[in-house]
Amino acid sequence: MKHEVNRLPLDTVLQGDCRTLLSTLPSNSVDLVFADPPYNLQLRGELWRPNLTHVDAVDDDWDKFASFAEYDAFTRAWLGECRRIMKDTGTLWVIGSYHNIYRVGAILQELGFWILNDVSWVKSNPMPNFRGTRFCNAHETLLWVKKSEKQSKYTFNYQSLKAGNDDLQMRSDWHIPICTGDERLKLNGEKAHATQKPEALLHRILRACTNPGDVVLDPFFGTGTTGAVAKRMGRNWVGIEREETYARLAASRIQEVVPPLVPDEDTPAPLDTPKLRIPFVNLIEHGLIHAGDELRLDRTEHIAVVHEDGTISSGRHRASIHKVGSLCLNKPSCNGWDHWFFRDRRTGEYLPLDTLREVIRKAITATPSQDAVEAMERTGKL
Ligand SMILES: C[S@@+](CC[C@H](N)C(=O)[O-])C[C@H]1O[C@@H](n2cnc3c(N)ncnc32)[C@H](O)[C@@H]1O
């Protein structure tokens, strides 16, 4: 499709060479770039399984370059354009294998990009190494970069990623199967494209680095996986693909995708994650309460003494803050955090123990600011 130069053609597949088409897109206009460029696999000869069936390897013309120098020049050209088109708050993801990712990484750095993470996409169902001459190549690498070292703002939905990951911080090893089954597009019964990426991979990236309404650019669109996932998640997209067959395929694939029924921005932000469990002894470990300190049971005459091991004693009872509370109150249970009060050394005021538990929670779960993280990275403290 033709488009007006210097206007972002939202939700459109542009057909042609990305080096030319990228130069027609406006500067500072997209929130995220996802690029799955040719890997320059340099496959030589046919590949056969031990049972003499043919391996459908990536031997397409679009993946062939005469030399590393030619590949590097190509990489420099499209990455340079992407950097111009990205907003100053934008980030870029590029995926590759050992064949190309080190070259791409070096060129990213030469162009001024700043690497935020490398992520390993660990394939749960990789193709075996049929010749048995090397390790089975079971992962690909993704580089996540910002435009420059000094760029302080970019989208990283840390909290919602963690909430969706059973409250565990999202790590840089992603276990995702390769694209198979119904998701794999077919043409005349054959795979329509040699390197269609799984939607799950794109879903994770867009969840991490975009918000509803953001614009995602993919200069090597292939079957349009990025566009399909972007539409499903209520993001805008722009795709560039050189081969007409793939460009058409991508457009019709995306046409079938239903956008979200409830726009994400109309729903509340993810709730705070369930609170971290803090045992009472942590207050003693952190010096917020000392052995020998006295605690008062809410609205009663009961006093308890704190012991070094995290138990408290009152009268004949020595046990946890909850157990001693329930025995003193003669009730089946008691939340010691709410019912035992300590004396604030500075104000002399009596406050519930829970106040101190929150102090520790904050200290443990605090995420360092972006600037602090970068400073730690620079000084090797991270
Ligand atoms: C690795 S595939 C991308 C597959 C895609 N991520 C998917 O899930 O289907 C790379 C694609 O880039 C296209 N391509 C190669 N060189 C190109 C260029 N210079 N400009 C635009 N597209 C190009 C190829 O035709 C191929 O479809």
The ligand as a Gaussian input file, in Angstrom:
#p B3LYP/6-31G(d) Opt

LIG

0 1
 C       12.532000     -13.470000       9.980000
 S       11.231000     -13.041000       8.930000
 C       10.029000     -12.270000       9.978000
 C        8.945000     -13.222000      10.416000
 C        7.879000     -12.559000      11.259000
 N        8.395000     -12.088000      12.509000
 C        6.709000     -13.508000      11.487000
 O        6.388000     -13.810000      12.645000
 O        6.126000     -13.942000      10.519000
 C       11.925000     -11.703000       8.060000
 C       11.005000     -11.115000       7.013000
 O       11.612000      -9.936000       6.537000
 C       11.366000      -9.816000       5.155000
 N       12.457000      -8.981000       4.623000
 C       13.733000      -9.333000       4.358000
 N       14.441000      -8.281000       3.938000
 C       13.603000      -7.231000       3.929000
 C       13.738000      -5.865000       3.621000
 N       14.894000      -5.372000       3.194000
 N       12.669000      -5.059000       3.771000
 C       11.489000      -5.552000       4.190000
 N       11.285000      -6.841000       4.495000
 C       12.337000      -7.669000       4.380000
 C       11.371000     -11.228000       4.639000
 O       10.619000     -11.325000       3.459000
 C       10.756000     -11.988000       5.823000
 O        9.379000     -12.163000       5.646000

